[in-house]
Amino acid sequence: MLALRANLHRSYLSPARYLTPVRSISRGVWNVKSTPVLQKIRWKCSGTNDTKSACSKTSTTTSTSSTATATATTAGNTTTSSSSAGFWSSRQTWNRAMVNTFRCLVGCTAGDFSAMWYLQAFHPEIGIGSIMAVSMASGLSTSLLLETVLLKYGRDKLPWPAAAKTAAGMSMISMLTMEMVQNMVDYHLTGGSVQFESPMFWVAAVVSMSAGFLAPLPYNYHRLRKYGKGCH
């Protein structure tokens, strides 16, 4: 009887009988905790994606702001360089601008004075205002024609259509400024009268041509230096 009680006591108090289920349950819980499903759920709930999204949005905003700032800085530097003393100190650009302006002057003067002389000699009833307006239009036309010929037979060797298109695309501001200044000075000195036999006429012609040459020269230089575009 005592031996039977001892065996029963041993069997109920055996560590294997009581600890094995606990270990199994613990191991099962551990395995469940370490499964990828719970890991994925825990990762989603941790806010990592939201953090990454927020970071990426912030980076995009910062990058856009930096780009805008860089663009504004570049524009400011360009404006500053155009107004600085060094911008106007290129001898090569001045030489090229003077050549371009002189070619324009030759074409404008030839057409302007020819038309003025012809209208005063054969149609004096038109009036000095109309005569000078027609003379300006004639000067612009001969300037474009001269430039077309130079582009065709000069170093550019352009075909006629391309030469005419390039000449028509020249800066009209430069030519109009030259014509207006030249005619204003000539009218102030001679009253718009063309008298080839008078020395005063030739003196006035030289003065008016000089004024017509100098008036658009800074504009032609600025256009050539800043944009790489010449009036011719």
Phi, psi and omega in degrees: 000315178296323179294322179295317177298323180294320180294317178298317179299320179294319183293322179284331180266007182291134180298329181292328182289321185264329186273336183298312177299322179298316179298320180297315179297316179299315179298320178296316177298318179298317179296319179296321179295328184269005180289152180297333182297310179292323177299319180294317179297316180297322180292323178292323182280347185283348179085017181293318179297316179299319180297316179296319179298315180298319180294318181294321177296318179297319180295320179296316179297317180297318180296317178297317179297320180294320179297317179297319179296319179296320179296316179297321179295318179297318178297319179296321179294322179296317179297318180296317181294327180290332182262359182278165181291326180295333180295329184262016186250017180273111181292323180297319179293321177298317180298316180293320178296323179292322177297314179299316181292324179293320177298320177295321181296317180299314180294316181294317183293319181299312180288323182294305183291326179295314180294322180295317179295316182296315183291322178290327182282322188245344179221061182290343180289348182295321183104149187294326180295313179293323179298317181290326178295316178294324179295321177296317178297322178294321179296320177296320181294315180291329177294317177294321179295316179298318180293324177297317179295319180294322178290332179283313186254357178277203183289341180285325178055046181277150171296162183303313180299317179292323179295317179294320179294320179293319179295322179290337180272007179292167182289111177290334178299317180297314183291320179294320178299316180298314182296316182295313181295318182297315181289325178295317179293318180295320179292323179293325184272323186238355185074016181081011182272133178256111180227097185296336181277352183265127176298328180298327179296317182290325175296316178295325179295318179295317180296315181293323177293322178296318178295320178294331178285318185283331185300310181269000185299312178299324178295317179296322177297312181300317180294321181287321183284319186277319186250352183072023182240127176260160178288346176222000000 
